[in-house]
Amino acid sequence: MTAPIEKAWPEPDAGQRALDLRAAFAGLPCEPWLDEAADTIWRRSEALTGLFAAAARHCGRQQLAAAPGWTADEAARTILLSALELPEETLIAHVEEVYVYGDAAEKRAVLRALPLLPVGDRAVPLLHDAIRTNDPRLLAAAVGPYARRLDAALWRQAVLKCVFTGVPLDAVHALRERADTQLMELLEGYALERRAAGRDVPADAAALLQGLGTEEGGA
């Protein structure tokens, strides 16, 4: 099996995505609070910590109908982080602070917001932390679009941990495009061990192996 051609992963249109998330709150009871909170953070970045923590209380944790895949607290916290207009070094300090001192839901919101923030590679250590945890919610968020900044070895480790902990592989951004020979060998070894022990291989891992093997065979 040959390794795929290296690709330059495009930067997401962060500005448009933040606007889309903001539009998802149109008409909701928490919309005035969110507007005021974002404006306050834009004017006084030190207000972020308290308002970030308060987002779930004001906006709730329900799924946002107008932003599939986002809960209200995650989207609101992303909007609050996007309101920070600061130099990269100062911005990442604020992002790290709310991650380090936040609960699991706040950490997940930070991880989901990273692709929309102008932090370059500075937030990669937060992905390292999330991958080391045993919290599947944090792991699933860590393998989103910002994970394109992970080096190949750690990215493979994150994918394997998804398999081990039951995180669906459809959470992994650009999985099939980035999967390489080394990842497939690791997955094949895992599958052999599972079958030798009389255990099933997770369906999505088996499908990935079969699908990429078919693609190689038909190339």
Long-range contacts (C-beta under 8 A, 24 or more apart in sequence): 1-181, 1-184, 1-212, 1-213, 1-216, 2-181, 2-216, 3-180, 3-181, 3-182, 4-177, 4-178, 4-179, 4-180, 7-177, 7-178, 9-148, 9-174, 12-115, 12-116, 12-145, 14-82, 14-115, 14-116, 14-117, 14-118, 17-115, 17-116, 18-78, 18-79, 18-82, 18-116, 20-67, 21-67, 21-70, 21-75, 21-78, 21-79, 22-79, 23-66, 24-64, 24-65, 24-66, 24-67, 24-70, 24-75, 25-59, 25-64, 25-72, 25-75, 25-76, 25-79, 26-66, 28-59, 28-72, 30-58, 30-59, 30-60, 30-72, 30-76, 33-58, 33-59, 34-58, 34-59, 34-76, 34-79, 34-80, 37-80, 38-79, 38-80, 38-82, 38-83, 39-83, 41-80, 41-83, 41-84, 42-83, 42-84, 42-85, 45-84, 45-86, 45-90, 45-94, 48-80, 48-81, 48-84, 48-94, 48-97, 48-98, 49-97, 49-98, 49-101, 51-80, 52-77, 52-80, 52-81, 52-98, 52-102, 52-106, 52-109, 53-98, 53-102, 53-106, 55-80, 55-109, 56-105, 61-105, 70-112, 73-105, 73-109, 74-105, 74-108, 74-109, 74-112, 77-106, 77-109, 77-110, 77-113, 78-109, 78-112, 78-113, 78-116, 81-110, 81-113, 81-116, 81-117, 82-113, 82-116, 82-117, 84-117, 88-118, 88-119, 88-120, 88-122, 89-122, 91-117, 91-118, 91-119, 92-119, 92-122, 92-123, 95-119, 95-123, 95-126, 96-123, 96-126, 99-126, 99-129, 104-135, 104-137, 104-138, 107-138, 108-137, 108-138, 108-141, 111-138, 111-141, 111-142, 111-144, 111-146, 112-141, 112-144, 114-144, 114-146, 115-144, 115-145, 115-146, 121-149, 124-149, 124-150, 127-154, 127-158, 128-154, 131-157, 131-158, 131-161, 134-165, 136-165, 136-166, 136-167, 139-165, 139-167, 140-167, 140-168, 140-171, 143-167, 143-171, 143-172, 143-173, 144-171, 144-173, 145-173, 147-172, 147-173, 148-173, 148-174, 148-178, 152-180, 152-182, 156-180, 156-182, 156-183, 156-186, 159-183, 160-186, 160-187, 160-190, 163-187, 163-190, 163-202, 163-205, 166-202, 168-204, 169-204, 169-205, 169-208, 170-204, 175-208, 176-208, 176-211, 176-212, 179-208, 179-212, 184-209, 184-212, 184-213
